[in-house]
């Protein structure tokens, strides 16, 4: 998928294979699912600082997730999910929930695969505390 390569070049990243496969197969959705989640198409995925800065350039939380990219949201941005694509190799792939409470929460999953499995089995386990 040429769009994946263009995304990786634009941000100087390499997508984890699980996320890359998902985007090549499905490429997100324009619709919220029955659980209230929406996985974004690759064209909408962007750095947390870009996404939060678009809403509020003074948002103090926008720099709390360096190297993380927003890829999904819940109930039209009640909260969102970001995956770390830049950083130490052991940190790349971790998924965070952005809850809007101005503090960085621990990862909700160590990989996109783990996030997806929780989403399929028990989506409420991905809600912020």
N, C-alpha and C positions, 0 to 999 in steps of 0.2 A: 504494500500500500504506500503510494508515493507521499500521502499526507503524513504518515508516521515518520518517514525519513525527513521530511521538511520540518516537522515539529522538533525532532531530535537535533537537527542542525540549528534551528532557530535558538533553542535553549542550551545547546551543547550538552545534551543528556543522552542516555541510552535507556529506553523504557525497559523495565523488567519484562521478561518473556510472558508472564501471565497477563499483565496489562496489555502488552503489545498484541497478544493473541485475541484478547477480548475486543480490542478496538478494531482489529482487522476483520473479525467475524461479525461484530454487532455495531460498532461505532456509536454507542450510546443511544439516546432516544430524545425526542422532543416532548414526550409525554411522561407524566408521573405514573408510576405503577400503582397497583391496588394497595400496596403497603405505604405509599406516600413518598417513595424514593424516585429520583430521576438521575440516571447515569448520563453524564453529558457526552455529546459527540466530541471528537477530538478537536474540532474547530473552536469549541468553547472552553476547553481546558486551558487554564493559565495559572501563573504563579499566584500564591495567596496574596502577596503584597499588591499585585495588579488587581485582583478581584475585589479585595476589601477596599483598596484605594479608589476604585471606581465608585463605590458607595459613599465613602467618607475619606478624603485624603488625610484627615487627622486621626483616623482610627489607630489607637495605640497597638491593637492586636495584629495589624497587618504585617509587622516585622517579627512576630513571635514564631513564625514557621518558615525559617529560611530553607530554601531549596525544595519547598513543598508546593504541589500543584493541586488546585481544586478540580475534582473530577465528578462529584455527585452532590446532590443536595436533598433535603427532606422537607416536604410540604412547602414548596416554593421559598426556600431559604430560611426556614426556621433555624436550621443549622446546615452545615455542609461538611464534606469529607475531602481531605487532601492527602495525597501520597507524596512521600519524600523521594525525589529523584536526583537530588544533588546533596553530596555530603560524604561522610565516611561510608565505605562499602557495607559495613554491618548495619548501618542505619537506612540505607536506600531500600525503598519498598514499604517502609512502615506507613501505616494509615492513621491519620488523626481526625478527630471530630472538631470542627470549629463551631463553638456554641454561642459566641457573641458575648461571653462574660468577661472578656479582657484578661483571661489567663490561659496559659498553655496547659492543656490536659495531656495525660500520658497517651501513648498510641492505643487505638482500639483494636489494631491488628498488626501483625509483623509483616504482612504481605497482602497483595491484592487477592491472592488465592484465599488466605484466611478470612479476609474481609468478606469475600463472596460467599464462602461457606457459612459464615455467621448470618449473612443477609438471607441466605436460602433457608437455614434451619430456624433461626430465632432473631429476626430483624431488630426487635426491641433491645437486644443485647448491644446494639450499636448506638443507642441513644446516649446523649451526654448524661453524666451523673446528676 
